[in-house]
Structure formats: structure tokens, C-alpha cells
Amino acid sequence: MADSDSSLYNHALMEPTILSFEDARRRVEQAASEVRPPEAERCELLLCGGRVLAETVFADRDFPPFSRATRDGYALRADAVATVPARLKLVGEIRAGGPPQSLEIHERECVEIMTGAPVPDSADAVVMVEHTSRTGDTVEVRRRVAAGENIVPAGAEAKRGEALLRSGTRLTPAAVAVAGACGRYELRVFKRPRVAILSTGDELVDIAAEPAANQIRNSNSYSLAAQVNAAGGVPAILPIAPDEVLPLRRLVQEGLASDLLLLSGGVSMGKYDLVEQVLHELGAEFFFTGAQIQPGRPVVFGRAPARSGVQPTCFFGLPGNPVSTMVCFELFARAMVEALGGAKARKMMFTQVRLQSDVNVKTGLTRFLPAILSGEYERTEVELVKWQGSGDMAATARANCYLVVPPDREKLVAGEMVSILSAD
């Protein structure tokens, strides 16, 4: 069959499956939950940030290992300051990291203590230094304290042997700190998935080339590579695929040898949009061939047959317009990259902020529109970026989030709380 007739064959053969945004997202989450965890490797803690943990990290001691003062002040017995002001005798000093001390604090006594220092067993509270005055070895306390105030009891944060981090946890700075506190100078982490990126279209040239009047540079492969990196994958950019069946098929087959294949362009209904046909001829299963969103309506998601000893390879056919490509990655492909990297499945959550100006749209699609989050503290607001549609990369570069417009709303009114999706 000639290439010129192939897209007619494709569109006639395949019945489109267009889902709502929520149903499409749930289908991706379902597929992500079925992914087998990747192999694991050992990694120095210093290099573990952003990786996904492949083991459980247990507390090697109680946290804290002793009752710890949370304020600079004086350790004392709470009943000694039931009536204030109260004058107490200063009988010692305890500093964080200092040598252990066995101090017996009686009813009318106190000991100076620093934040992080161990509280003596005979004391049951710490009064902040701001509520005291000192003359020689006499401390006047001007505020009552309750038993347990400004003290974290031994083992209150975690008991020895307790699981603190579980397999599938992304190692944020806080998680790295927990591992370090447990003495783990290296960890087992999952290997990062290899994600093939294939941009299609005769109009594309490499970013280093000087484009002709009818050509554009292949920026999509590089924006996708940055997004894959941020999601924990290893991007592998393939050569640009022309709008011809045979070379496109060869490159698609090469991409399907990776853990995930992202295709950009060639998924609409045009005469030379050949991606779905090639995937169909390779035996692919299609979960959906469109979503009721803007931008990115013609997004495709499916799975190619398993090769010997290898799990089936999922793929996303992303629209060729740059903003559509980036939005569809965040809405759908990121979840699969994270799952292939061993991360626990996450539900998509939006943030609520106040809208700065009215927004008017047509109903029927869930819209993700480039926007700017500005202001500070509780006065944070969101405003649409002026843009020229899903090909406007410059507008998206100015944005720091996407304003989410539900499909049943034709107008959002200034001052109301609206949903946003981070663009970071």
C-alpha cells in the first residue's frame, strides 16, 4: 500500500476512543499500577536526591535518643512554677553535644539548657529564656509552664526498628535527611527508566540546523527530555522521523525497545499523521486516542506487545504543538515515568488560589491554560498569560502554572478560588 493512501487506511480502521480528562487520567494510573518495579542498584546518599528508594530504611535508634529540649531556657519541675513569679536556684548547665550529666533537680531548682540538649530525668518542663531573668545563680520565672512543655520525649518521633522510609518513596531532601540520621551513607534505589523520545514530521530539523522558510526546529524533543529528567527518567532522543511509513516504523520499533516511548506529532487526523497506523500495524493496544482537554485533545495512550522476557512497552502519542506536548506530558506521561522508576502511584492534585481577572472560554473541554502565579503570602493570585494558542512556546516560558478550567464552566469570575497545576 502506498504511503499516500496509508493514513486513509488507518483512520478508517481505527475507531477513535476519546475520554474525559478524568477517565483518561484514571486509565493512565491503572496502567501505571500494573508496571513491574525496575531493577535496583546501590547509590551513595550524596547522589540519592530525586531517586526512588528500593528498600526500607529502619530507625537504628530511638528518635530522639533522649528527651530533647526544643527551646533555650531552663529545665525545671513544672509544679515549682505553679505560682509566678517564682525564684529558683540555678544548679548547672546542659548544652547540646556536651558531655552527659546526671543532675538531680529538686523542687526549687533549675538548670540552664540549650535547644537540642538532653533534659534531665528529674525535670519535666523547659521554660523559655524570654520568660525569665537571672541574677547570679537565681532565676526568676515569670510564666507558668505545663509538664512536658518544650520537651520532645525520647522515642516520640520514632522507635528503634521502626520503618521510617519505605520502598517506592522518592528521596526528597527531607527523606535524604532521615536516611542520613539513620547512618545510611548509601541506599538501594531503583534504576532510572529509559524513555525514548521520537518527534515526527517533515517540517522538523535539528535545533543546530538553520531552518528553511517551511521548517521549524525540533524543540519538542528537548522540552520532553527536560520533563523526563525531572520525573526521574533517562531521556533518549531518537532521530527525527519523516512522514513516511517505513522509516517511521523503524524508529518506532527502536523506541519500543526502551521502557517507555514518547512520540511527538503525527497523531491528528491529517493525511500524513501516520503514528497510530504504524503502532496498530505493530500490534499495539490503544487505551485512548484522544482526551477532552485543551490543549492536547488528540493525545494517544497505549501499549505495544511484550517482547521475550520484557514487559509490554507503553507509549504516548503527544500532539506536535509545543504547549500541547508539555501539558500532555504533565497530565499523563509523568505518572508512567514515575511508575517505571519504582515510585508509588500518586493521584493528581490541584492547588486552589484566587483569580485576578475574568476568564471566558467555551464549555465542553477541561482546559489547562498557561498562567502566572504572583503576589505573596495569603495574597497570592493567578492571571492568564496572553498567548496565541498551543504553538506559543514563549507564552508558556513566561508562565509558572496552568489555570484549570472545568468543562462545564464558560466563565470564571475575578476573585473566585480556582484550580491551578504547577508547571515546574
C-alpha positions as CSV (number, residue, x, y, z in Angstrom):
1,M,0.0,0.0,0.0
2,A,1.4,3.4,-0.9
3,D,2.2,5.9,1.8
4,S,-0.2,8.4,0.3
5,D,-3.1,6.0,1.0
6,S,-1.9,4.7,4.4
7,S,-3.5,7.4,6.6
8,L,-6.9,6.8,4.9
9,Y,-6.5,3.1,5.8
10,N,-5.5,4.0,9.4
11,H,-8.4,6.4,10.1
12,A,-11.0,4.1,8.6
13,L,-9.7,1.0,10.5
14,M,-9.3,2.5,14.0
15,E,-12.4,3.7,15.9
16,P,-11.3,6.7,18.0
17,T,-11.6,6.4,21.8
18,I,-11.9,9.9,23.2
19,L,-12.2,10.1,27.0
20,S,-12.9,12.8,29.5
21,F,-9.8,14.2,31.3
22,E,-10.6,12.3,34.5
23,D,-11.2,9.0,32.7
24,A,-8.1,9.3,30.6
25,R,-6.0,10.1,33.7
26,R,-7.5,7.1,35.6
27,R,-6.6,4.9,32.7
28,V,-3.0,6.0,32.9
29,E,-3.0,5.5,36.6
30,Q,-4.3,2.0,36.2
31,A,-1.6,1.1,33.7
32,A,1.0,2.7,35.9
33,S,-0.2,0.5,38.8
34,E,0.5,-2.6,36.7
35,V,4.1,-1.8,35.9
36,R,6.7,-4.2,37.4
37,P,9.3,-2.4,39.6
38,P,12.7,-2.0,37.8
39,E,16.0,-3.4,39.0
40,A,17.7,-1.8,41.9
41,E,21.3,-0.5,42.4
42,R,23.3,0.9,45.2
43,C,23.9,4.7,45.3
44,E,25.8,7.0,47.6
45,L,23.5,9.1,49.8
46,L,25.0,12.2,48.4
47,L,23.8,11.2,44.9
48,C,20.4,9.9,46.0
49,G,18.4,13.1,45.8
50,G,15.4,12.6,43.5
51,R,15.9,8.9,43.1
52,V,13.3,6.3,44.3
53,L,14.1,4.1,47.3
54,A,14.2,0.3,46.6
55,E,14.4,-0.8,50.3
56,T,13.0,0.1,53.7
57,V,15.0,2.3,56.0
58,F,14.6,1.5,59.7
59,A,15.4,3.6,62.7
60,D,18.7,2.4,64.1
61,R,17.9,4.1,67.5
62,D,15.1,5.9,69.2
63,F,14.4,9.4,67.7
64,P,15.2,11.4,69.7
65,P,17.5,9.1,71.6
66,F,16.9,11.2,74.8
67,S,14.3,13.7,75.9
68,R,15.3,16.8,74.0
69,A,14.8,20.5,74.8
70,T,13.1,22.4,72.0
71,R,14.0,25.9,73.4
72,D,16.8,27.7,75.1
73,G,15.8,28.3,78.7
74,Y,15.7,26.5,82.0
75,A,14.8,22.8,82.7
76,L,12.7,22.5,85.9
77,R,9.8,20.9,87.6
78,A,6.5,22.3,86.4
79,D,5.0,22.3,89.9
80,A,7.8,24.7,91.0
81,V,6.3,27.5,88.9
82,A,2.6,26.9,89.5
83,T,2.6,30.3,91.1
84,V,4.6,33.1,89.3
85,P,6.8,34.9,89.6
86,A,8.9,32.1,91.2
87,R,12.6,32.2,92.2
88,L,14.6,29.1,91.5
89,K,18.2,28.2,92.3
90,L,20.4,27.6,89.2
91,V,22.3,24.3,89.7
92,G,24.0,23.7,86.4
93,E,24.1,24.0,82.6
94,I,23.4,21.5,79.8
95,R,24.4,22.3,76.3
96,A,23.7,20.4,73.1
97,G,26.5,17.9,72.3
98,G,28.1,18.4,75.8
99,P,29.2,15.5,78.0
100,P,26.4,13.5,79.7
101,Q,25.4,14.8,83.1
102,S,23.5,13.3,85.9
103,L,21.7,16.2,87.5
104,E,19.1,15.9,90.2
105,I,16.8,18.9,90.1
106,H,14.8,19.5,93.2
107,E,11.5,21.4,93.5
108,R,13.0,24.9,93.8
109,E,15.9,24.4,91.4
110,C,16.5,24.6,87.7
111,V,19.3,24.0,85.2
112,E,20.2,26.2,82.2
113,I,19.6,24.2,79.0
114,M,20.1,24.8,75.3
115,T,18.0,23.8,72.3
116,G,18.7,20.2,71.4
117,A,20.2,19.3,74.7
118,P,19.1,16.3,76.8
119,V,16.6,17.1,79.6
120,P,17.4,15.6,83.0
121,D,15.0,12.8,84.1
122,S,14.2,14.9,87.2
123,A,12.9,17.8,85.1
124,D,9.5,17.7,83.3
125,A,9.4,21.1,81.5
126,V,11.5,23.8,80.0
127,V,10.6,27.5,80.4
128,M,11.9,29.7,77.6
129,V,14.6,32.2,78.5
130,E,12.4,35.0,77.3
131,H,10.1,34.4,80.3
132,T,12.9,34.6,82.8
133,S,15.5,36.9,84.3
134,R,18.7,35.9,86.1
135,T,20.8,37.4,88.9
136,G,23.8,35.3,89.8
137,D,22.6,31.8,90.5
138,T,19.0,32.9,91.0
139,V,16.5,32.6,88.1
140,E,13.1,34.4,88.3
141,V,10.5,32.7,86.2
142,R,7.6,34.9,85.2
143,R,5.5,32.4,83.2
144,R,4.0,29.1,84.2
145,V,4.7,26.0,82.1
146,A,2.9,22.7,81.9
147,A,4.5,19.3,82.4
148,G,6.1,18.3,79.0
149,E,6.2,21.8,77.6
150,N,9.1,22.5,75.2
151,I,10.3,18.9,75.5
152,V,10.3,16.1,72.9
153,P,10.3,12.8,74.8
154,A,12.7,10.1,73.9
155,G,11.4,8.0,71.1
156,A,8.5,10.3,70.4
157,E,9.5,10.7,66.7
158,A,10.4,7.1,66.1
159,K,11.3,3.9,68.0
160,R,14.3,1.8,67.2
161,G,13.5,-0.7,64.4
162,E,10.5,1.4,63.1
163,A,10.2,1.7,59.4
164,L,10.8,5.4,58.5
165,L,11.1,5.2,54.7
166,R,9.6,2.6,52.5
167,S,10.3,1.2,49.1
168,G,8.8,3.4,46.4
169,T,9.5,6.7,48.3
170,R,11.0,9.5,46.2
171,L,14.1,10.7,48.1
172,T,13.3,14.3,48.8
173,P,15.7,16.4,50.8
174,A,13.8,15.5,53.9
175,A,13.9,11.8,53.1
176,V,17.7,12.1,52.5
177,A,18.0,13.7,55.9
178,V,16.1,10.8,57.5
179,A,18.4,8.2,55.9
180,G,21.4,10.2,57.0
181,A,20.2,10.4,60.6
182,C,19.9,6.6,60.5
183,G,23.6,6.3,59.5
184,R,22.8,5.2,55.9
185,Y,25.7,6.5,53.7
186,E,24.4,4.5,50.8
187,L,21.0,3.2,49.7
188,R,19.4,0.8,47.3
189,V,17.5,2.8,44.7
190,F,15.6,1.8,41.6
191,K,17.3,2.2,38.2
192,R,16.0,5.2,36.3
193,P,13.8,4.1,33.3
194,R,15.0,4.8,29.8
195,V,12.4,6.9,27.9
196,A,12.7,7.1,24.1
197,I,11.6,10.4,22.6
198,L,10.6,10.5,18.9
199,S,9.5,13.6,17.1
200,T,7.8,13.2,13.8
201,G,7.2,15.5,10.8
202,D,8.9,16.6,7.5
203,E,8.8,20.2,8.8
204,L,11.3,19.4,11.6
205,V,15.0,20.0,11.6
206,D,17.6,19.6,14.4
207,I,17.9,22.5,16.7
208,A,21.5,23.1,15.5
209,A,20.3,23.5,11.9
210,E,19.3,26.6,10.1
211,P,15.6,26.0,9.2
212,A,14.2,26.9,5.8
213,A,11.2,29.0,5.5
214,N,8.9,26.0,5.6
215,Q,10.8,24.3,8.6
216,I,10.9,24.6,12.3
217,R,13.5,23.4,14.8
218,N,12.8,20.2,16.9
219,S,12.2,21.9,20.3
220,N,9.7,19.3,21.5
221,S,12.3,16.6,21.9
222,Y,14.3,18.8,24.2
223,S,11.4,20.0,26.3
224,L,10.3,16.4,26.7
225,A,13.8,15.4,27.7
226,A,13.8,18.1,30.4
227,Q,10.5,16.8,31.7
228,V,11.6,13.2,31.6
229,N,14.7,14.1,33.6
230,A,12.6,16.0,36.2
231,A,10.3,13.0,36.5
232,G,13.2,10.6,37.2
233,G,13.8,9.1,33.8
234,V,16.7,9.0,31.4
235,P,15.8,10.6,28.1
236,A,17.0,9.1,24.8
237,I,16.3,11.3,21.8
238,L,15.9,9.4,18.6
239,P,16.4,10.9,15.1
240,I,13.5,12.9,13.6
241,A,11.0,10.6,11.9
242,P,9.8,11.7,8.4
243,D,6.2,11.4,7.4
244,E,6.8,8.1,5.7
245,V,5.6,4.7,7.0
246,L,8.8,2.6,6.7
247,P,11.3,4.9,8.3
248,L,8.7,5.9,11.0
249,R,8.1,2.2,11.7
250,R,11.8,1.5,12.1
251,L,12.2,4.4,14.6
252,V,9.1,3.4,16.5
253,Q,10.4,-0.1,16.8
254,E,13.7,1.2,18.1
255,G,11.8,3.4,20.6
256,L,9.7,0.5,21.9
257,A,12.9,-1.2,23.0
258,S,13.1,1.4,25.8
259,D,10.9,1.3,28.9
260,L,8.6,4.0,27.5
261,L,8.1,5.7,24.2
262,L,7.0,9.3,23.8
263,L,6.1,10.4,20.3
264,S,5.5,14.0,19.4
265,G,3.3,14.8,16.3
266,G,1.6,12.7,13.8
267,V,-1.4,11.8,16.0
268,S,-4.1,14.1,14.5
269,M,-6.4,13.3,11.5
270,G,-4.2,14.7,8.8
271,K,-3.2,12.8,5.6
272,Y,0.4,12.5,6.9
273,D,-0.4,11.7,10.5
274,L,0.9,8.1,10.5
275,V,1.8,7.3,14.1
276,E,-1.4,5.5,15.0
277,Q,-1.3,3.4,11.9
278,V,2.3,2.3,12.4
279,L,1.6,1.4,16.1
280,H,-1.5,-0.5,15.0
281,E,0.5,-2.5,12.4
282,L,2.9,-3.4,15.2
283,G,0.1,-4.9,17.2
284,A,-0.4,-2.1,19.7
285,E,-3.3,-1.9,22.1
286,F,-4.9,1.6,22.3
287,F,-6.3,2.7,25.6
288,F,-7.5,6.0,24.3
289,T,-6.9,8.1,21.2
290,G,-8.0,11.5,22.5
291,A,-8.9,13.3,25.6
292,Q,-11.5,16.1,26.1
293,I,-8.8,18.7,27.0
294,Q,-7.3,21.9,25.6
295,P,-4.5,22.0,24.7
296,G,-3.7,18.4,23.8
297,R,-7.0,16.8,22.6
298,P,-5.5,14.3,20.2
299,V,-3.3,12.6,22.8
300,V,-2.9,8.9,22.4
301,F,-2.0,6.3,25.0
302,G,-1.4,2.6,24.5
303,R,0.8,-0.4,24.9
304,A,2.8,-2.5,22.5
305,P,3.1,-6.3,22.8
306,A,5.6,-7.7,25.1
307,R,8.9,-8.9,23.7
308,S,10.6,-12.1,25.1
309,G,11.3,-11.6,28.8
310,V,10.3,-8.0,28.7
311,Q,7.1,-6.4,29.9
312,P,4.9,-4.6,27.3
313,T,6.1,-1.1,26.4
314,C,3.6,1.7,26.9
315,F,3.7,4.7,24.6
316,F,2.2,8.2,24.4
317,G,1.4,9.9,21.1
318,L,1.6,13.6,22.1
319,P,0.3,16.4,19.9
320,G,3.0,18.2,17.9
321,N,2.2,21.7,19.1
322,P,4.8,22.6,21.8
323,V,2.4,23.6,24.6
324,S,0.2,20.6,24.0
325,T,3.2,18.4,24.2
326,M,4.3,19.8,27.5
327,V,0.8,19.8,29.0
328,C,0.1,16.2,28.0
329,F,3.3,15.1,29.5
330,E,2.4,16.6,32.9
331,L,-1.1,15.3,32.8
332,F,-0.4,11.8,31.6
333,A,3.1,10.7,30.8
334,R,4.8,11.9,34.0
335,A,2.8,9.3,36.0
336,M,4.1,6.5,33.9
337,V,7.7,7.7,34.0
338,E,7.5,7.8,37.8
339,A,5.9,4.3,38.0
340,L,8.6,2.8,35.7
341,G,11.2,4.3,38.1
342,G,9.6,2.5,41.0
343,A,7.8,5.4,42.6
344,K,4.4,4.8,44.3
345,A,1.5,6.0,42.3
346,R,0.3,9.5,43.1
347,K,-3.1,11.0,42.5
348,M,-3.2,14.3,40.6
349,M,-3.9,17.2,42.9
350,F,-4.6,20.8,42.0
351,T,-4.0,23.9,44.2
352,Q,-6.6,26.5,44.9
353,V,-5.8,30.2,44.5
354,R,-7.7,33.4,43.8
355,L,-8.3,34.5,40.2
356,Q,-7.1,38.0,39.3
357,S,-9.2,38.7,36.2
358,D,-12.3,37.2,34.5
359,V,-11.7,34.3,32.1
360,N,-14.1,33.4,29.3
361,V,-14.0,30.1,27.5
362,K,-16.2,27.6,25.7
363,T,-17.7,24.7,27.5
364,G,-17.0,21.0,26.7
365,L,-13.3,20.6,27.4
366,T,-11.1,20.7,30.5
367,R,-8.7,23.5,29.8
368,F,-5.1,23.9,31.1
369,L,-4.1,27.4,30.2
370,P,-0.7,29.0,30.8
371,A,-0.8,31.4,33.7
372,I,1.3,33.3,36.2
373,L,1.1,32.9,39.9
374,S,2.0,36.1,41.6
375,G,1.7,38.1,44.9
376,E,2.9,36.8,48.2
377,Y,1.7,35.1,51.4
378,E,-2.1,34.9,51.6
379,R,-2.5,37.4,48.7
380,T,-1.3,35.0,46.0
381,E,-3.3,35.3,42.8
382,V,-3.3,33.8,39.3
383,E,-3.6,35.5,36.0
384,L,-3.7,34.1,32.4
385,V,-0.7,34.7,30.2
386,K,-1.6,36.3,26.9
387,W,-0.9,33.5,24.4
388,Q,-1.6,32.7,20.7
389,G,-2.6,29.1,21.2
390,S,-0.9,25.8,21.7
391,G,2.1,26.7,19.5
392,D,3.1,29.7,21.6
393,M,6.2,28.5,23.4
394,A,7.2,31.9,24.5
395,A,4.0,32.4,26.5
396,T,4.4,29.1,28.2
397,A,8.0,30.0,29.1
398,R,6.6,33.1,30.9
399,A,4.1,31.0,32.8
400,N,4.7,29.2,36.0
401,C,1.5,27.2,36.3
402,Y,-1.6,26.2,34.3
403,L,-5.1,27.6,35.1
404,V,-7.5,24.6,35.2
405,V,-11.0,25.4,33.8
406,P,-13.6,22.7,34.3
407,P,-15.5,21.5,31.2
408,D,-18.9,22.9,32.4
409,R,-17.7,26.5,33.0
410,E,-17.7,29.2,30.4
411,K,-16.7,32.0,32.7
412,L,-14.5,32.2,35.8
413,V,-15.0,35.4,37.7
414,A,-12.3,37.6,39.2
415,G,-11.9,37.0,42.9
416,E,-13.1,33.4,43.0
417,M,-11.0,30.5,44.0
418,V,-9.8,28.5,41.0
419,S,-7.6,25.4,40.5
420,I,-4.0,25.5,39.1
421,L,-1.5,22.9,38.1
422,S,2.2,23.6,38.7
423,A,4.3,23.9,35.6
424,D,7.6,23.2,37.5
